[in-house]
Amino acid sequence: MSVPTTIEKSACCVPQIASALTAEDAERVARVFKAIGDPTRVMLLSLIAGSPGGEACICDLTAPVGLSQGTVSHHMKLLADAGLVTREQRGKWAYFALNDGALDAAADALRSV
């Protein structure tokens, strides 16, 4: 036979935990994870990381993922907006590089959650 347990009334009224992140930090971290929550964007990050010099032209990213330049540009914009890559315009082509420390910062944010 189970004995009912009683919970002291005052125990549930005092907050026992606090958020490790501010609301602003949580929004920023969520934007990063949303950006890397898509397999194509993860592949694009991998392609850039593995490219000579750690950068890649948008023209070199379309064939490996099998998407049009416009679609890849959209994915790269989301990655740039999340702070994961940097973009440099050279003539008519955009070159992307991983933003130093961005992936480490994302991992650190996950550890703090």
N, C-alpha and C positions, 0 to 999 in steps of 0.2 A: 504494500500500500504506500502510495506516494504521499509525502508530507508536504503541504504547501509551504513555500518559502515567502517570507515577508521582506520587502525591500524598505529600508528606512527612507521615509519620505524626503528628508533633506538631501539624500545622496543623489537624487536625480535632478535636483534644482540648481546645483552649482556646476557650471561648465568645468569639465575635467580635462578637456583638450583644447588646443588652440591650433589654428592653421599655420603650417610652416611657410606658406606662401601668401603674399598679399593678393588681393583680387586682380590687380594689374599684372603681377607676375604669373598668376594662374592663367590669365588670358593669353599672355605671350607664350607660355609653355604649351598651352592647348593649340595655338596656331602652328607651332613647330610640329607637334605630333600629328595634327591634321594634315600638314604638308607631307609628312613622311608616311602617312597612312595609306598612300596609294602606291601600288607596286611599280607603276611606271616611273614615278618620281624617285623611288628608292633605286631603281635601275639607273636613272639619269645621274643620281649622286655617285653611284658606283662607277659609272663610265667616266665621270669627271675626275674622281679620285684616282682612277687607274690610267688616266691620260698622261702623256709626256708633259712634264712641267706642271702637272696638277690643274690644267685648264683645258677647256674644249670649246670649239666653235659650235654654234648652234647647227651649222651645216653638217657637222660630224656626228651629231646626236640623233638625227632623224632615222637613219637606216637601222641602227642597232635596236631601236625600240619599235620600228615598223609603223611610225606615225608621220603625219604631215608636219611640215615646218611650223605651221600655225598652231597645231595642237601641242607640239613640243615647246613652242614659245610660251603658250599658256601655262604649261606645267612649270617651266623655268621661272615664269613671273611669280607663281605661287611659292616656289622655293626661295626666290629672292625676297619676296615680301615677308617670309618667315625668318629671314636672316641667315638662311643656310648656305646661300651662294652669293657671290658678288658678280656683277655684270659690267663688262667693259665694251664699249662700242668701238670697233676698228673698221673704219670705212662703212660698208653696208652690213658687215657681220658683227654679231654679238658674241663675245667670248665670256665663258663662265668659269669660275673657280670656286672651290669650297671656301666658305668663310672660316678663317682660322678660329678654331675653338668652338664653333657653333654646335657641332655634333657632341663634343665633350660637355658643353653647357646643357644640351638636351639630356644627356645621360645623367648629369649631376642633378638636374631638376627632377628627373624620375626617381633618383635615389632619395630626394627630400620629400617625396609624396608619401 
